Amino acid sequence: MQTRNVICATGAAAHPRIPEWASLLTMPGVVLHSSEYLYPKQIPVGDVLIVGGGNSGVQLARELSASHTVTLSVRTRRQHRPAMSYPAAAGERVPLFSRERRPEPIFGDSCEQLRRVGVTIAAAVQDAAGAGVTFADGTQASPRSVILATGYTPGDDWLPEPARVDRPRRTLTGLPGLFVAGMPQYGGRGSDTLAGVWKDATTIAQHIINRP
């Protein structure tokens, strides 16, 4: 098929991100990525370690705290925001003056609120072997099950290398007629949310209409 324009809309969360150490785990329960999680009874009774302090990890910790003994492994502390602020505050931030990239805030429960319902907050997982994990502070644990709330990688792996390196303006790739929608690295903060992807779509439509 030949076409004048191609839009890559394969998503910012196309492939589950699995840490290298996860392949070394042999837990008595289950080891799964958050994308495979459906409901609490899917997780065998006992201790469960949730790896990842983003919104998925926090939500899973809250849900499982009613039926399991939960430890949440957090690598990066995040700002806490009310759930109602999600549309405007979703996505990573890059402050104007510091230019230091900040992770997406946590919406809903904070780490302190999780502690109140019995969730243990631990440091990032540094290594794993067999049925045990080692945290960045040197402590160890042997949970029955592990849930990897470790995020996703984008679906831009099929694009030509120049398109992934040269991104002159929002949604553009440097290759005429090739555009990307729904990925913050090509668009901007919030491009990977329903509230923000419309900006990418509008920009791409204008580019296509105005192409020579």
Secondary structure, DSSP 8 states (H G I E B T S, - for coil): ---S-EEE---SS-EE---GGGGGB--SS-EEEGGG---GGGS-SSEEEEE--SHHHHHHHHHHTTTSEEEEE-SS---EE-GGGHHHH-S-B--TTT---B---EES--HHHHHHTT-EEE--EEEEEBTEEEETTS-EE--SEEEE---EE-S-TTS-HHHHH---STTB-SSTTEEE-S-TTTS-TTTTSTTTHHHHHHHHHHHHHH--
